[in-house]
């Protein structure tokens, strides 16, 4: 019988907190059904396969799509990822932007909808809400991983864990984790 079934999830977000404000944010996202699709732990080291490398590549390119993002620690595990990113005020003057990689330039020239070129007028509209950034990361990495694995569909669980980093001590503890 199908009726009005409401699946409510408890939000872990801080009430009345502006997730687009400058700050440091930690997240964890898990693969659907906790499948180990990104590689294996050998000894005490993670060995990424092509799917894990695809996730790494998407992470590295987030500042291209969201110019207010600075990347911090990131780790790919067999069935989940952990990352720390910083939302910074838009950079103006005094600092040259990094040179685009060949992949970014070539993808932008081909009109790849998943890559925003550094000179694209559409780049400026990304305000940078933490949830939007993680949503883009999950979407882009799913497309990349699905391409590597020759499959379709979502690879990520619906939600993710998030934490607003409050101070340097908190940040150091998360980096060690």
C-alpha positions in Angstrom: 0.0 0.0 0.0 1.4 3.4 -0.9 0.2 6.3 1.2 1.6 9.4 2.5 4.9 8.1 3.8 7.1 10.8 5.2 10.7 9.9 5.6 12.1 12.6 7.8 15.7 13.0 8.4 17.1 14.9 11.4 19.3 17.8 10.2 22.7 18.1 11.7 23.0 21.7 10.4 23.5 24.5 12.9 20.3 26.4 13.2 20.4 30.0 11.8 24.1 29.5 10.6 24.9 31.0 7.3 26.7 28.2 5.4 27.8 30.7 2.7 29.9 32.7 5.1 33.7 32.5 5.2 34.9 29.6 7.3 36.3 26.2 7.4 34.0 23.2 6.8 34.6 19.4 7.2 32.4 16.8 5.4 32.2 13.0 5.0 30.3 11.4 2.2 29.7 7.6 1.9 29.2 5.4 -1.1 25.7 3.9 -1.5 25.5 0.6 0.4 29.1 1.2 1.6 30.5 -0.5 -1.5 34.3 -0.3 -1.7 34.6 1.2 -5.2 37.5 3.6 -4.8 40.3 1.2 -4.1 41.7 -0.9 -1.2 43.7 -0.5 1.9 47.1 -2.3 1.6 49.0 -2.4 4.9 48.2 1.0 6.3 48.0 2.8 2.9 45.0 3.6 0.7 45.6 2.5 -2.9 43.1 4.3 -5.1 41.9 2.7 -8.3 40.8 4.7 -11.3 37.4 5.5 -9.6 39.3 6.8 -6.6 41.6 8.9 -8.8 38.5 10.3 -10.6 37.1 11.5 -7.2 40.5 13.1 -6.4 40.5 14.9 -9.7 37.0 16.3 -9.1 38.1 17.5 -5.6 41.2 19.3 -7.0 39.1 21.1 -9.6 36.5 22.6 -7.1 38.2 26.0 -7.0 37.8 26.3 -10.7 34.0 26.0 -10.4 33.8 27.9 -7.1 36.5 30.6 -6.9 35.8 31.3 -3.2 36.9 27.7 -2.3 40.4 26.9 -1.0 41.1 23.2 -0.5 42.6 21.7 2.7 42.9 18.1 3.7 41.2 15.4 1.6 41.3 11.6 1.8 39.6 9.0 -0.4 38.9 5.7 1.4 37.5 2.5 -0.2 33.9 3.5 0.4 33.8 7.1 1.6 35.7 10.4 1.5 36.6 13.0 4.1 37.4 16.6 3.1 38.0 20.0 4.6 37.4 23.1 2.5 37.6 26.8 3.3 35.1 29.4 2.0 37.0 32.6 1.5 35.8 36.1 0.5 36.2 36.6 -3.2 39.8 37.4 -4.1 40.4 40.8 -5.5 43.6 42.3 -6.7 47.1 41.6 -5.5 47.1 37.9 -6.3 47.4 36.3 -9.7 45.0 33.5 -10.4 46.6 30.1 -11.0 47.2 29.0 -14.6 44.5 26.7 -15.9 45.5 23.1 -16.5 45.3 21.6 -20.0 42.4 19.5 -19.0 40.4 22.5 -17.9 41.2 24.6 -20.9 40.5 21.7 -23.4 37.3 20.7 -21.6 36.1 24.3 -21.7 36.9 24.6 -25.3 34.9 21.5 -26.1 32.0 23.0 -24.2 32.0 20.4 -21.5 29.1 21.4 -19.2 30.8 20.0 -16.1 33.8 22.3 -16.3 33.6 26.1 -15.8 36.5 27.8 -17.6 38.4 30.3 -15.6 37.4 33.1 -18.0 33.7 32.0 -18.2 31.2 34.7 -17.3 29.1 32.0 -15.6 31.8 31.5 -13.0 31.2 34.7 -11.2 27.6 33.8 -10.2 28.7 31.0 -7.8 28.1 32.5 -4.4 29.4 29.5 -2.6 27.0 27.9 -0.2 28.7 24.9 1.4 25.7 22.6 0.5 25.9 23.7 -3.1 29.6 23.0 -3.3 29.3 19.5 -1.8 26.3 18.9 -4.0 28.4 19.8 -7.1 31.3 17.7 -5.8 29.0 14.7 -5.4 27.4 15.1 -8.8 30.6 15.7 -10.7 32.4 12.9 -9.0 29.5 10.5 -9.6 29.6 11.3 -13.4 33.4 10.8 -13.4 33.3 7.5 -11.4 30.4 6.2 -13.5 32.4 6.9 -16.6 35.4 4.9 -15.3 33.2 2.1 -14.1 31.0 2.1 -17.2 27.8 2.4 -15.2 25.0 4.9 -14.5 23.2 6.0 -11.4 24.1 7.6 -8.0 27.2 6.4 -6.3 26.7 8.5 -3.1 24.4 8.1 -0.2 21.7 10.8 -0.2 23.1 12.9 2.6 26.5 13.6 4.1 28.1 14.5 7.4 29.1 18.1 7.9 30.9 20.0 10.6 31.7 23.7 10.9 35.3 23.9 12.1 35.3 26.4 15.0 39.0 26.9 15.8 42.5 25.8 15.1 42.4 23.1 17.7 39.3 21.6 16.1 40.9 21.8 12.6 44.1 20.1 13.9 42.0 17.2 15.4 40.0 16.8 12.2 43.2 16.7 10.1 44.6 14.0 12.3 41.4 12.0 12.0 
